[in-house]
Amino acid sequence: MTLAHLREDASSINIPKNNNAALRDFIADVFIAGSGPIGSTYAKLLVEAGFKVIMCEIGAADSFRAATTKDGKGEAFIPGAHKKNEIEYQKDIDRFVHVINGALSPVSVPVEKTTADTLDPAAWNADLTKPPVTNGKNPKQSVSGNLSGESVTRGVGGMSTHWTCATPRFHREVELPLIEKDEEKSFQEWQRLYDDAEKLIGTTEHAFDQSIRHTLVLRTLQDAYKDSKRVFKPLPLACHRLANPAYVNWHAADTILEHIYCHPERRKRFRLLTNHRVTRFKLAPSGEKEHTIGAAVVKDLLKDAKDPGSATSYISAKVFIVAAGTVATPQILFNSGFQTRDENGDVTPDSLIPNLGRYITEQPLTFCQVVLKQKLLTTVPENPYNLPWWAEKVKHQETHHPEDPLRFPFDDPEPQVTTPFSTPEQPWHTQIHRDAFSYGAVAATIDTRTIVDLRFFGYVEPRATNEIRFEKDITDGYGMPQPTFHFFLSESDQERCNRMMADMCDVALKIGGFLPGSEPQFMAPGLPLHLAGSVRAGLDPKTHVADTHSRVYNFKNLYVGGNGVIPTGFGANPTLTSIGYAMRACESIIEKLKAGKL
């Protein structure tokens, strides 16, 4: 869609009315697409500042946490809770793998290998001249350039309903983005944002302090590397241990939304529309240099199922925020006509957001599982670190379960250890722990107390040629432009991957032997689910989508959020940094709204 067409389309906008029946007379100051921890951060801060907020989520609300309202007069059911808080998964973490797999939808599936030469000749078989295009199947996706493990979660809370809750800070020299021209000023600003973000999401390094396995792994690795400068420490996690120390409450979007749902007055200023697809944005008529969004075009998917053709509506606001994930955020903006490409796939000069989907990054991932060394486990009854709580746990297990050869509690919390990203020695992030991912479940015949997972996450250099493109003639399962990945590692990326694998093997063998079937391996590209850079924020509009307050360049009232905003290559988990970006953006939005500039 050309700029002339966009301006012509803008003439049909009627501001400030909307025609969404679910909103009745609720006229919002702010519209948010996406309900994950970043969208929730935007909502929390803007509602607290006194503004009315509408949040749209394409998926359903399927996990809740009950809490008492602050006035003590009622009960609030907060959506977006972590599903791992269910008792059954706390008792058996490997069963949670199936929950994660059920929540994930693949982004782009090549169809080059869809034929089956052993199929009954009378049965239908795929003809590659007309390949299938359902549910992410993408005939334009090359196998070699794909992020085959990349998936999305649709639902209130997004991936925070099943994430690891790891919230490390970025390394200053490599990972941390520049948000001020002066590097020292930028760093100090990040320290402030990180402090606030950790407080909001509830980061701690102490929830596993009284775990025998955690302490054993941590101290063993600290001793093994004591002659080097390498640091081993507890992994920063967004969680807290409950009164019964066998259980942990894992934090998610509900931890943030609680600040709205548990305050009756704030709750009046907030609306959450689930099963609503944000299709596109429409420009408002404007004589200014900067473009202005006039309305969001949304589709009620449940209503469409019952009464097709009547489900589309328009929602107006003063500010529009897209925090729908690293794939869906640029997808919505592309579908709005803000980027166009010619027949060769090149971005056209008249695109409003030329860098949309470009410079993406994703982390190479190595993985293995080890069985703890015999000599380590035999030290458990000896209380090698002379810790009173350790001795108490061993005594309790020996008294109540004398038949147990391991001599420590069945519900002893898992290890949660990291050796942080460091340069030039180990420029990768590590998680030495036991947790559920979409892979790595341990067979029921194995005592999982003896198993430790190692996951090492590398970084890649942002390059313009690594990108997500959106197809004009193919749609995904939700009727939006199909994403296609073009992603390759540079030579330096490849060299770091080789070093990272060697390092993981070295660390692993310090604590155990490889579990058969889970020997050291590289995982499928995209499997970390830490895709970033698709709407990157930075100081230079020539190479970025948004400024360092997350406002899209050339737009007055359009903001972005999520991991897609991060412009750097990074190995650490990105959520804490993305929350920091949202907090910084909110400060700017609030200031402008109060001054009447939006």
N, C-alpha and C positions, 0 to 999 in steps of 0.2 A: 504494500500500500504506500503510495507516494505521500509526501508532505501535503501536497494540494488536496489529495483525497482525505487525509486525516483532518485537515482544517474544514473541509466540506462536511465531513461526518460530525465534526464538533458542533455544527449549527443546530443539530437535533437535540442537544442536551438542554434539559430544563432544570436549572439549579434554583433552590436547594431541595426540591421535592424528590421523593423516591416512590416506587410503586411496588415495593416488596411487602406483601401482606403480613409477613411474620414480624415486621418491625412496627406496624401500626403508625403511631405518631412519633416514633423515636427518630430524631434527626441527629446524626452523629457529627462530632468534630473530626474524628479520625476513623478511617477504615483500614483494617489490617487483614491481609491474606495470609493464612497460616497460623497454627495454634501450638507450635512447638515451644521449646523454652525461650527462643528468641522473640517470636511473636508475643508470647506471654509476658516477657520482660517489657516490651513496648507497651502492652496493654496495662500492666500493673502501674508503671510509672506515669502514664498519661491519665489514667483514671484517678490516681492519687492526687494528681495536679488539678483535678476538677473538671476534666474534659470527658465528653461522651464518646464511647468507643464501640464500634461494631467489628467483630472478628468473624471471618468466614473460614471454614475448614471443609475440605473436600470429602473427608472421611467422617466416620461416626465417633461418638464418645462412648468408648467401651471399657473404660477403667476409671474407677472413682475412689475417693477417700472421704470418709465421713469425718466431720469436725464440728465442734460447737462454735457458733457465731460469737463474736467478741462481746456482744451485749448479754450473752448467756441465755438468750431467750429462744434460741432455735438451733437447728442442725443444718449444716451446709454439706452438700455432696459435691466435692470438688473434682472436676474431670481432669484427665491427663495424668493419672497416677501410674507409678511404675508397677508393671505386672509381676515383677519378681518379688514383690512384697507379699504375694499369696503364700500362705503357710506351706502348701504342698511343694512349691519351688524352693523355699528356704530349706526344706528338709532334703530335697533332691535336686540340686542345681542342674544336673544333666538333662532332666526333663524339660527345663526351660528352653533348651535348644529348639524344640519343636514349636514353642510359642514365637520365638524370633523368626524362624523360617516361615511361619504362617503370617507374620506381619509384613514380610518383605515382598515387594513386587519388582522383578527385573526391569531395568530401564530400556535396554536395547539388545535384542536377540538376533544374531545373524541367521540367515536362512540358507546358507550355502550347503549345509549338510542335512537338509530336511528329507531327502529322498532315502528310501530304504530298499536296497536291491534284493532283500530276502522276503519282501512282502508278497502275499498272495497276489498273483498277476491280475486277478479279477477285482481286487480292492482298489479304492482310490489312492493314488500316490501323488505327491507334490510334483508339479511341473515347474521347473525353475524359471521358465519364461513368464510364469504368473505365480510367483511364490506367495505363501500365506503372509498376512500382515496383521493378524490378531494378537492382542495381549503382548505388545512390545516386540513382536516379530518384525524385523526391519530388513528388507531386501537391499537397502543402501548402506547397511552396516558391514564394514570389512572386519573379518575375524582378527586380523593383525593389529588394527588400530582400536579395537574395542576395549572397554572396561567391563569385562564379562561378569564380574562380581558386583557391579554397581546396582543397587536397588533403592527403592524408596518405601517409606511407610506412610500410609494415608490414615489419619485418625487424630483425634484430639490428643495433643502431647507429642505427636510425631514419634521420632526415634527415641525420645526420652522415656517412652513407656517400656523400652527394653534395652537401654544403653548400659555400658559398664559403669557409668557415673564418674569416670576418671576426669579430673579437672586440673591438669598441670598448667603452669604458666609457660609462655614461650621463651625460648632462649634469646637473649638480647641481641647477639651479633648476627644470627642467621634468620630466626623465625619471626621475631617481633616486627610488625609493620611500623613504618614511619607515619605518624599522624600529625606531626608538627615539623616544620622545616628544620628546626634545631633538634639534633638527635638527643641531647641531654633532656631538653624540655619534653620531647616526645616520650622518652623513657620514664620520666617522672609522672607524666600524665597516665601512662599505662599502669604504673604502680598504684595510683589512686583508683583507676578503673578496676584493676584486679582485686584490690581490697574490697571494693563495693560488690563486685561480682561474686567473690567467694562468700561474702556475708549473705547475699541474696540466695544463692543456690545451696549454701550450707556445706562448704568444703571443710574437710578435716583430714588429718593424717594420723588420728589416734583411735579410730573405731576398731582396729584389730590389734591393739597393743597387748591384750591379754589372750592372744592365740598362740598355742604351742607351735603349730606349723609355721605361722607367720614369723615368729621370733627365731625359730630354728633356721629357716631359709635366709632371713635377713642377716642374722649374726654370722652364719656360715659364709655368705658372700662377702660381708664386711671383712672377715678374717682372711679370706682367700685373696683379697685384693688390697690388703692393708699396706703393702709396700708401694702401691701406686697412688695416684691422686684421685682415683675413681671413687665416686660416692654411691653408696647404696642406701636407700631410705624408704620409708613407707610411701606408697602411691597415694597422692592426694585424691580423695573421693568425696562426692556429694552424697553423704549418708549420715546416719547416726545410729548407734546401738540402742536397742530398747531396754526396758527394765529387766526383761529376761535376756541375759547376755547371749543366748543361743540365736537371737534374731536381730536383724538389721532392718532399718527402714531406709530404702533407697529413694533418693530424691529425684523428682522429675518436674514436668511443667506444673503439676498440682502444687508443688512447693512454692511456686511463684504466684499462681492464680489464687492461692489461699488468701493473699492480701486483698483480693477483690471479693471472693465468695464469702468470706467470714466477716465482712463489714457491710451490714445492710444498706447503708447510704451509698457506699461505693458500688455495690451490686446494682443499684438503680441506674448507674451510668454505663452499664456494660451489657452488651448483647452478643451471644455466641450462636452463630448459625452453622449447624453441622450438616453434612451431606450437601453442601453448597459449593459448586465449582465456580471459581473466579475465572471467567472466560477471557476477559480482556478489559482494558481501560479505554475510555473515550476522552479525547481532549475537549476542553471547554473553549469557547470562543475567547480569543485573547489578542490584544494588540501589542503585548509586551514581547521583549526579546525571548524570555524564558517561556516554555510551554507550561500549561496548567492542566492537570487532570480534572475533568468535570464529574465523571461517574465511573463506577465499576459495574461491569455487566456480569451478573451472576446467574447461575442456573441451579434451581432446587432439584437435586437428582431424585429424591423420593417422590416429589410431586410429579416429576417427569415420568416416573414409573407408573403412576396412577392416571395421569391426565396429560399425555404428551402434547407439546406445543404451547403449554400455558405456564411453563416453569421458569422462563427467563424474566429477570427484573433488573432495574437499575438502582444503584445505591450511591448517593452523593455524600460528600464530606469535604472538609477543608484540607485535610491531609490524607494521602494514600501511602500505605506502607506494604511492601511485598516481602514477606518472610516465610515463603512457602517451601523452602528447601533449595539446595544448590541446583537442582534440575528444574523444578517447577517455577521458581522465581524468574529466570530468564525465559522460560517457556511462555509464561503469561505475558511478559513484555514483548516477546517476539510476536505472539498472536495478536497483540495490540497494534502491530504494524510499525513498531519502533526500530526495527532493523530489517533491511531487505538485502537480498543477495541476487546477483545476476546468474545467468545460465551456467557460468563456470564455478559458482559457489562463492564468489568473492563478494564482500560487503560493498554495497553501493555507496557513492559519496553523499547521497542525501539521507542516509540513515540517521535517525535521531539518537540512537545509542549504538555507535559503530563497534564498540568493544564487547558487546553482549555475547557471553558464552566463550570468549577467548581467554587465553592464559590460564586455563584450568590446571589444577594440580590434584594429584591423588597419591597416596602413600604406598610404596612397595612394602610388602609384608612377609616376614619370615615367621614360621611357626614350628614348634615341636612340643612334645610332652615327655616328661621324664618321670621315672619311678625313683623316689628318694633313695639315697644310698642306705644300705643296711647299717653301716657304722654310724650314720646320723640317727636313725630311728632307734638303735639300741641305746643311745645316750639319753633318750627321753626320760626313763625312770630315774636317772641319776641327777636330774635337774641341773644341767651343766652350767647354767648362768645364775644359779642360786636365787631364784625368784620365788617369793612366797606363794603367789597365785599359781605358779606352775606346779609346785609341790602339792598344793591343795587339789588341783585338777587330776594329777596322777593318782593320788591317794583315793579320790572319789571313784575313779574308773577301776582301780584295782579292787576296791571294796565291792562295788556293785556289778562289775563284769570281770571277774578273775580269769575268765576264759579268753579274754581279748589279748592277742599277742602284741598289739601295738601300745597298749598301756596309756592311751590318752583318749579323751572323750570322743564319742562318735560325732557329736555336734561341735567339735572344736572348729572355730572359724578358719576359713581358708587363708593362705598367704596372700598379701597384697603389697608387692615390693616393686620398686623401680630403681633403675640407675639413669639419672636424667641425661637428656641431650647435652652433649659437650663437644667443643671443637678445639683442635682438629681431630682429637682422638676417636670419639664415638659420636658422630653427628647423626644420631637416631634416638628415638624414644623407645623405652622398654617397659614391658609389663610382665612381671614374673609372679604369677598368681594362679588362681583356679577360678574360672568364671565361665559362664555360658555365652557362646557366640552362635553364629549360624552353622558352626562346625565344631569339632573337638569333643563331642560327647564321649564319655567313657563307658565301656560295656558294664552291664550290671554285675558281672562276675568279678569285677575288680574292686578292691577296697580303695575308694577315691581319696581317702586320707593320705595315701602314699603318692598321689599324682600332683605334679606341678606343671602348669602351662607356661610356655615362654612365647611372647609375641614381641617382635622387634619391628618398629615402624620407621621407615626411611623417609627422606624428603626428596622432592624433585624440583628442579629449577623451573619457574614460570616461563613459558614460551608462548608466543602468539599463535604458533602453529598447533598447539594443543588446545582443542576447542570442542564445544558441543554445538552442533548445527541442528536446526529444527527444520523438518521437512514440510513443504507446503502441500504436498499431495498424499501424504501418509499421516494418519492420526494414531494416537495411542488408544488404549482401552477406554479412556475417558473423553475421547473426542478432541483432544488437543494435539498440536503438531508433534509428530514423533521425533524424539531426540536421536541424534547420531553422533557417536564419539569418534574423534580423530586424536589419538593420544599415543605418544611414543616417548621412551626414555632417551635422554642424551647420553653421550659416552661417560660423562662424569657421574650421571645418575646410576648408570650400570656398574661403574667401578665401586661406588659406595654400597650398592646392593651386595656385591661380592664380599666386601669387607664386613658388612653387617651380618651376613650369614655366618662367616667365620667367627665373629664375636659371639653370636648367639650360641654356637656350638661350644665355644670355650666356656661361657658362663654356665650353660646347661650341665656340662660334664663335671662342674665343681660341686653340684648338688645331687646328681643322679645319673641313671642310664636311660637311654631312649626307650620309650614305650613302643613295642612293635606296632607298626601301622601309623604311628605318629612321629616318625623320624623327621629330622629337619627338612623343611620344604618351603618353597615360595608359594604363596597362596594366589588365587586368581586376581588379576588386576581389578581394583575397585572394591575388593572384599572388606577393607577397613571401613568403608562407608564414611570416609572423611573427605569427600570431594569438595573442592574449594575453587575460588577465583572466578566463577562465572559471572559475577556482578561486582568485580573487585573495586575496592575503594582506595583512593590515593590522591596525591597532590597534583598529579599531571593528568589533565583531561584527555590528552592524546593517547594515553595507554590505560585509562581506567574508566569505569562506568560511573562511579560516584565519588564525591569528595570525602574527606575524612570524617564528616558528620553523617555519612551514608546517604546524603541527598544526591539523586541522580543528576549528573551534569546536564545543563540545558533545560531542566525542569524546575519549576518553582515549588511544587508541593508533592513530589514523588520521592519516596525513600525506600531503601532496600535493607534487608537484614539476613543474618544467617551465615553459615560457613562460606557461602559464595562471595561474601564481602572481603574475605581475607586475601590479600594480594601476593603474599609471600609463599615460598615453599616451607613446609613444616613437617616435623615428625610427631609432635605431641598431639594429644586430643584437642580439638579446636573449640569446644563449646564455651569454655570460660572466656576465651578471647572474643568469640562472637557475642556473648552477653555484654562484654565491655564495650564493643562497638554500639550495641543497641542503647546502652546507658548514655553514651556520649551523644548519640543521635537524639535521644529524648530531651536532653538538656537544651539542645538547639531548637527542637520543635516547640517545646514548652515556652521558651523565650520568645519565639516568633509568634506563636498563637496569642500569648498574653499581650504582645505589642501590636496585635492586629495586622501582622505582616503576612498571614496565611489565611 
